[in-house]
């Protein structure tokens, strides 16, 4: 099994497990984009081909391993392709948030020494073009064409050597700075692989190390989403559906029916607050039923009467809550910071998923 193999060995480079899966079954769907209310699927083979086109273009343009590459895009398949290509080529990714102001993006470019950038077409491209108009900077633009990704790049061959120094710099991740400007945190391939492996072990212990359906909604520029929302699904051979706008998250949950959810504690806190606020508006009887559901769900052993009552709670409460999350969600993973134990106990009481708090998963150099 590839998952067990990844846990027990050092891979040649961070993206190697996905490349092996793509080679074994290139036709399987991997990444999805929502366009005009229709999900457009990209197979593993199409993802690798797009990454190779990028690598070939970078070679023609004279980029070298170790050069810094700014990534300025919404969550979308091209973001994943750029990260994969950057890993293969040996560039150092410098992800920027789409919410960054112009002076913050300018700072990231200057501080990191970025010589090139991949940006989505439209307002973000216009902003980046203005910021880099007076410097030597190669810009690669995504489009909203269905297929292939990066269609404007003439397809060229690129040979993958398959080896990268695991301790070499992989990315410079922007975090909140004390002076108001982003602070760059260095990550190596080993840093990310160690974090992915730690979650894989948790999933193995829970017998859930299998291809999962993910809904990616946290910014991929965030260190946690970059690891748990990108590389974890790729290692599992899963499918990633991209939510470019958070106001569509609830409807996409029902549409996509994710089977595994990774997020930072703040999201679970918001979900807890929203659920409890809604319950507070219900009748005393419904509030009592909900409280009983939580209490019974947190107990390890139930009496005969409690078992009957818990069955009723399952049908009247838990099934309705699970349906709000798409009905197929089996596992919550929280990371990036410690989660309040009361929040984790709340979701355990709903028996929504088997839950594991991964704490702070970001390595600093």
C-alpha positions in Angstrom: 0.0 0.0 0.0 1.5 3.4 -1.0 0.4 5.2 2.2 2.2 2.7 4.4 5.2 2.8 2.0 5.4 6.6 2.4 5.3 6.4 6.2 8.1 3.8 6.3 10.6 5.3 3.8 12.2 8.5 2.8 10.8 9.7 -0.5 13.2 11.1 -3.2 11.3 14.4 -3.3 8.1 15.7 -1.7 5.9 15.2 -4.7 7.3 11.7 -5.6 4.3 9.7 -4.1 1.8 11.6 -6.2 4.0 11.2 -9.3 4.0 7.4 -8.7 0.2 7.4 -8.3 -0.2 9.4 -11.5 2.0 7.0 -13.4 0.1 4.0 -12.1 -3.4 5.4 -12.9 -3.2 8.6 -14.9 -6.9 8.6 -15.8 -8.2 8.9 -12.3 -9.7 12.3 -11.4 -7.7 14.5 -9.0 -8.5 18.2 -9.0 -11.9 19.9 -9.6 -12.9 23.4 -10.6 -16.5 24.8 -10.4 -17.4 26.6 -13.6 -20.9 27.7 -14.5 -22.3 25.4 -11.8 -20.5 22.4 -13.3 -17.5 20.7 -11.7 -14.7 20.3 -14.2 -12.4 17.4 -13.4 -8.7 17.1 -14.1 -7.1 13.7 -14.1 -3.8 12.9 -12.4 -2.2 12.7 -15.9 -3.5 16.1 -16.9 -2.2 17.6 -13.7 1.3 16.2 -14.3 1.3 17.3 -18.0 0.4 20.8 -17.0 3.2 20.8 -14.3 5.6 19.6 -17.0 4.6 22.4 -19.3 5.3 25.0 -16.6 8.7 23.4 -15.9 9.6 23.4 -19.6 8.7 27.1 -19.9 10.7 27.9 -16.8 13.7 26.2 -18.3 13.4 28.1 -21.6 13.1 31.4 -19.6 16.3 30.7 -17.7 14.9 30.1 -14.2 17.2 28.1 -12.0 16.7 25.7 -9.0 16.5 27.8 -5.9 14.9 30.9 -7.6 12.0 32.4 -5.7 8.5 32.1 -7.3 5.6 34.2 -6.1 2.2 32.4 -6.2 -0.8 34.8 -6.2 -4.1 32.9 -6.9 -7.4 31.9 -5.4 -7.7 28.2 -4.4 -7.9 26.5 -7.8 -6.3 23.6 -9.7 -3.6 25.8 -11.2 -2.4 26.6 -7.6 -1.8 22.9 -7.0 -0.2 22.5 -10.4 2.2 25.4 -9.7 3.2 23.9 -6.4 3.8 20.5 -8.0 5.9 22.1 -10.8 7.8 24.2 -8.4 8.7 21.1 -6.3 9.8 19.2 -9.4 11.9 22.1 -10.8 13.4 23.0 -7.4 12.0 26.6 -7.2 11.2 28.1 -3.8 7.5 28.9 -3.6 6.5 32.3 -2.1 2.7 32.0 -1.6 0.8 35.3 -1.2 -2.7 35.8 0.1 -5.2 37.3 -2.3 -6.2 39.6 0.6 -2.7 41.0 0.8 -2.5 44.7 0.0 -0.2 45.9 -2.8 2.5 47.1 -0.4 2.5 43.7 1.3 2.9 41.9 -2.0 5.6 44.3 -3.0 7.3 43.5 0.3 7.1 39.8 -0.3 8.7 40.2 -3.7 11.5 42.3 -2.4 12.1 40.3 0.9 12.1 36.9 -0.9 13.9 38.0 -4.0 11.2 36.5 -6.2 12.2 36.6 -9.9 8.9 35.2 -11.3 5.3 34.8 -10.4 2.2 32.7 -11.3 -1.0 34.7 -11.0 -4.6 34.3 -12.0 -6.0 36.4 -14.8 -8.1 39.5 -13.9 -7.6 41.9 -11.0 -4.8 40.0 -9.4 -2.8 40.0 -12.7 -3.4 43.7 -13.1 -2.1 44.4 -9.6 1.0 42.2 -10.0 1.8 43.7 -13.4 1.7 47.2 -11.9 3.9 46.2 -9.0 6.6 44.5 -11.2 6.5 46.9 -14.2 9.9 48.4 -13.3 11.8 45.2 -12.4 12.9 42.1 -14.2 10.1 39.7 -13.4 8.6 36.7 -15.4 4.9 36.4 -15.0 2.9 33.3 -15.9 -0.9 33.8 -16.1 -3.7 31.3 -15.5 -6.9 31.5 -17.5 -10.4 30.3 -16.9 -10.4 27.9 -19.9 -11.6 24.5 -19.0 -8.7 22.4 -20.4 -5.8 22.1 -20.6 -4.4 24.2 -17.7 -1.8 26.8 -18.8 -3.0 26.2 -22.3 -1.1 29.4 -23.5 2.2 27.6 -22.8 3.5 25.7 -25.8 3.9 22.1 -24.7 7.5 21.1 -24.4 9.2 18.0 -22.9 10.8 18.2 -19.5 12.9 15.5 -17.9 12.4 14.9 -14.2 15.5 13.8 -12.4 13.5 12.7 -9.4 15.9 13.9 -6.8 15.8 17.0 -4.6 17.8 17.7 -1.4 15.2 17.1 1.3 16.7 19.8 3.5 16.8 22.4 0.7 14.5 25.3 1.0 11.0 24.5 -0.4 8.9 27.5 0.4 8.8 30.9 2.2 5.4 31.1 3.9 4.0 34.5 4.8 2.7 34.8 8.4 1.5 37.8 10.4 4.4 40.1 11.3 4.7 42.3 14.4 5.4 45.4 12.4 2.3 45.0 10.2 4.3 43.4 7.3 4.3 39.7 6.6 7.0 37.6 8.1 8.5 34.8 6.0 8.9 31.4 7.5 11.3 28.9 5.8 10.0 25.4 5.1 12.0 22.5 3.6 10.6 19.4 1.8 11.4 17.4 5.0 9.3 19.8 7.1 6.2 19.2 5.0 6.7 15.5 4.5 7.1 15.0 8.3 3.8 16.8 8.9 2.0 14.8 6.1 3.4 11.6 7.5 2.2 12.4 11.0 -1.4 12.7 9.7 -1.1 9.6 7.6 -0.2 7.7 10.8 -3.3 9.0 12.5 -5.4 7.9 9.5 -3.7 4.5 9.4 -4.5 4.0 13.1 -8.2 4.8 12.4 -8.3 2.6 9.3 -9.0 5.6 7.2 -5.8 5.8 5.1 -7.6 5.7 1.7 -8.5 8.0 -1.1 -10.7 10.8 0.3 -12.8 13.6 -1.1 -11.5 17.0 0.1 -13.1 20.4 -0.1 -10.3 23.0 -0.1 -11.4 26.3 1.2 -8.7 27.7 3.5 -6.1 29.8 1.6 -3.4 27.5 0.1 -1.0 30.3 1.0 -1.5 29.2 4.7 1.2 26.7 5.8 -1.5 24.3 7.2 -3.7 24.2 4.1 -0.6 23.9 1.9 0.3 20.7 3.8 -3.1 19.2 4.9 -5.2 20.5 2.0 -2.8 19.9 -0.8 -0.1 17.3 -0.1 -2.1 15.1 2.2 -4.8 14.5 -0.5 -2.2 13.9 -3.2 -0.4 11.3 -1.0 -3.7 9.5 -0.4 -4.6 9.5 -4.0 -7.7 11.6 -3.2 -9.8 14.2 -5.0 -9.7 17.9 -4.2 -12.6 20.2 -4.9 -11.7 23.9 -4.8 -13.9 26.5 -3.2 -12.7 29.9 -4.5 -15.3 31.9 -2.4 -16.1 31.1 1.2 -19.7 32.3 0.8 -20.3 29.2 -1.3 -18.9 26.8 1.3 -22.2 25.6 2.8 -23.7 24.8 -0.6 -20.5 23.1 -1.8 -20.4 20.9 1.3 -23.8 19.5 0.3 -22.8 19.2 -3.3 -19.3 17.7 -2.9 -20.0 15.5 0.2 -16.4 15.6 1.5 -15.2 12.5 3.4 -12.3 14.1 5.3 -12.0 17.7 6.5 -8.8 19.5 7.5 -9.0 23.0 9.0 -7.6 25.3 11.6 -9.3 25.6 15.1 -10.9 28.9 14.2 -13.2 27.2 11.7 -14.3 24.6 14.2 -15.0 27.3 16.7 -17.1 29.1 14.2 -19.0 26.0 13.4 -19.6 25.3 17.1 -20.8 28.9 17.6 -23.2 28.7 14.6 -24.7 25.4 15.6 -25.2 26.4 19.3 -26.7 29.7 18.2 -29.2 28.0 16.1 -30.1 25.5 18.9 -30.6 28.4 21.3 -33.5 29.6 19.1 -35.3 26.3 19.3 -38.0 25.2 21.7 -37.0 23.9 25.2 -37.8 20.4 24.1 -35.4 20.5 21.1 -32.7 22.2 23.2 -33.0 19.4 25.8 -32.8 16.8 23.1 -29.7 18.4 21.6 -28.0 18.5 25.1 -28.8 14.9 25.6 -27.3 14.0 22.2 -24.0 15.7 23.2 -23.9 14.1 26.6 -24.6 10.6 25.4 -22.2 10.9 22.5 -19.4 11.8 24.9 -19.9 8.7 27.1 -17.8 5.5 26.5 -20.5 3.2 27.9 -24.2 3.4 27.8 -26.9 1.8 29.9 -29.8 -0.1 28.2 -32.1 2.9 28.5 -29.3 5.3 27.3 -28.7 3.0 24.3 -32.3 3.3 23.2 -32.3 7.1 23.8 -29.0 7.4 21.9 -30.6 5.7 18.9 -33.4 8.3 19.0 -30.8 11.1 19.2 -28.9 9.6 16.2 -32.0 9.7 14.0 -33.4 13.1 15.2 -30.2 15.1 15.7 -26.9 13.6 14.4 -28.2 12.5 11.0 -29.5 16.0 10.4 -26.2 17.6 11.4 -24.2 15.2 9.2 -26.4 16.1 6.3 -25.4 19.7 6.6 -21.8 18.6 6.0 -22.7 16.5 2.9 -23.6 13.3 4.7 -20.3 11.5 4.1 -17.9 13.2 6.4 -15.9 10.7 8.4 -13.0 12.5 10.0 -12.0 15.9 11.3 -8.4 16.9 11.4 -7.5 20.2 13.2 -4.0 21.8 13.1 -2.0 25.0 13.0 -2.8 25.6 16.7 -4.3 23.8 19.7 -8.0 23.3 19.7 -10.1 24.1 22.8 -10.9 20.6 24.3 -14.6 21.7 24.8 -14.9 22.2 21.0 -13.5 18.7 20.3 -15.8 17.2 22.9 -18.7 18.9 21.4 -18.1 17.4 17.9 -17.4 14.0 19.5 -20.8 14.2 21.2 -22.4 14.7 17.8 -20.5 11.6 16.6 -20.0 13.5 13.4 -16.6 12.2 12.8 -13.6 10.5 14.5 -11.6 13.5 15.6 -7.9 14.1 16.0 -6.2 17.4 17.0 -2.8 17.7 15.3 -1.8 20.8 17.3 0.8 23.1 15.7 2.1 21.4 12.6 4.3 24.3 11.2 8.1 23.9 11.4 10.2 27.0 11.5 13.8 27.5 10.5 
